Amino acid sequence: MQFYRHGLSSADAKGIAEVLDTPFLTSGAVGKKVEAQLCAFFGQPHALLVNSWTNGALAALLAMDIGPGDEVIVPAQTFIATANMVELIGAKPVFVDVDPDTLLMTPEGAAKAATARTKLAMPVHMYGQMCDMKGLRAALPKTVRILEDCAHCFEGTRDGEPPGKHSDLAIFSFYATKNVTCGEGGAIVTGDAELHAKLQQTRLHGMSAIAADRFKSGQYRHWDMARLGVKANLPDLLAALLPDQIATIRARLPARTALVERYRHAFANLPIRLAKLDPGAVSADHLFPIHVKPAKRDEAIAALNAAGVPVTVNYRSVPTLTYYREKYGYGPGDFPASYEWGEGEITLPLWPGMPDADIEKVIETVKTAVVPLVR
Ligand SMILES: *Cc1c(COP(=O)(O)O)cnc(C)c1O
């Protein structure tokens, strides 16, 4: 049984072959086309393709002049990349506990963590469900910017709105396992023209123009560097895999949601916790997590694996990982909801096109091998 299988095949290579017939293998016309498509999809004036969520976040932190002495609010329950980029830039990640039911950063939690040094908050739309962005924007001081970590949520909405409507910018991941993928990649969407202009630079070494534009006039033009940047641009070779996926992603969501509904229905009355969906939220259903008694979690994983069911853990609470624990002295009691969830979480196989027999086998194995352990 496979934990995940992307939806791409050699039939999707046509766009890549077309790029190979042009002079520009890296960021050029295809990327610009996809950026326009992203603007239309999210209803925003600006979009920038990047080579990963992680490098996009780095480019964003540089564009917002965040660095030493600054604080950035990050949920304790997320993938490490969210906090790591704040560390790397020399700012301080200020962790906040998540809601124990939805596993999302809350407006109240974020507001309590804000200080005079807070420059940014980074809510994470865990498992595909959007945080209360309107609430977050209202709860935080106006001077605090908001960056949405949308790695799990491309097609999800909240109260009918997609990511990016109540924040300064939203960053997506097109990593191999994400709902929209080109192997490695990502995108930044923003309504802020000034931030967009800075991002164009920080995405590419801090240079004032991308290569395709520098050569367009037929006459060499000097470029300048006014701010520090990273190498975060996405090559057209990979961008070519995106247009069809973006065009069909909304139509493909019901297939994912149907699998999730089957899991939810099957596990409804068992000694297993499921993440709660807020009314008004349409989840992108990126992952399907269950939560069992923490003392029995690893035994439950072993039992699932022994039966041939592959699983992952998303995620052990970030402040409890060695680097953060040793640097900041955090313990299990500091962010209890994140810790409790992270010690009992198991992510089950989920992908559109997952064979029916596999879904049945996962459900059966949870009922017969996990439930007796954790009851
Ligand atoms: C995957 C992921 C990232 C990192 O994305 P990359 O494109 O691999 O850099 C960041 N945050 C979350 C929540 C993720 O799941």
The ligand as an SDF file (V2000), in Angstrom:
LIG
                    3D

 15 15  0  0  0  0  0  0  0  0999 V2000
    5.7080   21.2340    3.2870 C   0  0  0  0  0  0  0  0  0  0  0  0
    5.5800   22.3230    4.2990 C   0  0  0  0  0  0  0  0  0  0  0  0
    6.4380   23.4410    4.2940 C   0  0  0  0  0  0  0  0  0  0  0  0
    7.6690   23.4860    3.4380 C   0  0  0  0  0  0  0  0  0  0  0  0
    7.3930   23.4490    2.0970 O   0  0  0  0  0  0  0  0  0  0  0  0
    8.6120   23.2350    1.0510 P   0  0  0  0  0  0  0  0  0  0  0  0
    8.0110   23.6270   -0.2670 O   0  0  0  0  0  0  0  0  0  0  0  0
    8.9860   21.7930    1.1100 O   0  0  0  0  0  0  0  0  0  0  0  0
    9.7100   24.1290    1.4570 O   0  0  0  0  0  0  0  0  0  0  0  0
    6.1870   24.4800    5.1650 C   0  0  0  0  0  0  0  0  0  0  0  0
    5.1470   24.4430    6.0250 N   0  0  0  0  0  0  0  0  0  0  0  0
    4.3180   23.3810    6.0880 C   0  0  0  0  0  0  0  0  0  0  0  0
    3.1780   23.4100    7.0480 C   0  0  0  0  0  0  0  0  0  0  0  0
    4.5310   22.2810    5.2450 C   0  0  0  0  0  0  0  0  0  0  0  0
    3.7310   21.2070    5.3410 O   0  0  0  0  0  0  0  0  0  0  0  0
  1  2  1  0
  2  3  1  0
  2 14  2  0
  3  4  1  0
  3 10  2  0
  4  5  1  0
  5  6  1  0
  6  7  2  0
  6  8  1  0
  6  9  1  0
 10 11  1  0
 11 12  2  0
 12 13  1  0
 12 14  1  0
 14 15  1  0
M  END
$$$$
